Amino acid sequence: MHPNGLLWAQLEGWALSWMNAYIDGRPVTERAGYQVETNALWYHSIAFALEMERKYGNPDGDFVKEWSKIKALVKDNFQPMFWNARAGYLADYVDNAGQHLEVRPNMIYAIVEEDMPVDPEVASSILHVIDNELVTRRGIRTLSPRSVDYKGVYEGSQHERDLAYHGGSTRVYLLAPYIWSGFRFKGQSFVKKAEWLVEGFYDDLNKHGVGAFSELYDGDPPHEPHGAISSALSTAALLMADYAISKFKKEE
């Protein structure tokens, strides 16, 4: 943790985030520095710990006093560090060279909880960019098609597939934070889109792994399934999506 409250992750030649594919021993997406999802989850973790301590522990104790200051420090510095007003979204990571503005889904974690480290208008802009560039019928792309590094099909040699692994192929599990954020911002009006995003996966149950949900899909239509043939992450995300859809339908 730096004095600004944010977490810096850097180890030369190592991918210190979930985007951890390697080619010839070198990370494809190293992302050293301040990673947007790491710091968003850091903020949410502090907020959760404080909530639990106030509810079940000592609301006036040293833990709450110390960590409330750290939470405020993270919030004060998160948006100035990652937000790019010209681009209209959060930088994917920031290093000594400045902001790296690849449009990736990692910024969704900044807006998944009600207590956010960004302003509401910034959150709306983030969701708009994700809607326009990353959302598909088979999960959320790992990189925008506008990028010169975008790989829309996960096929070919190991080298080619590793370039696409976090370079355009979708992730089903990212539907969980996306759909939850969509309901938080759009309420019941988001039900139809959420259903549309989920229903297609059931059509693919006999396509890649029989009776199971795949790890990832091509970023390009028709979004063919790839990766692990039975993914617990994908299954959990789709179960969460079904829960969220049912919850908001009942509130109609």
Disulfide bonds with the S-S distance in Angstrom:
none
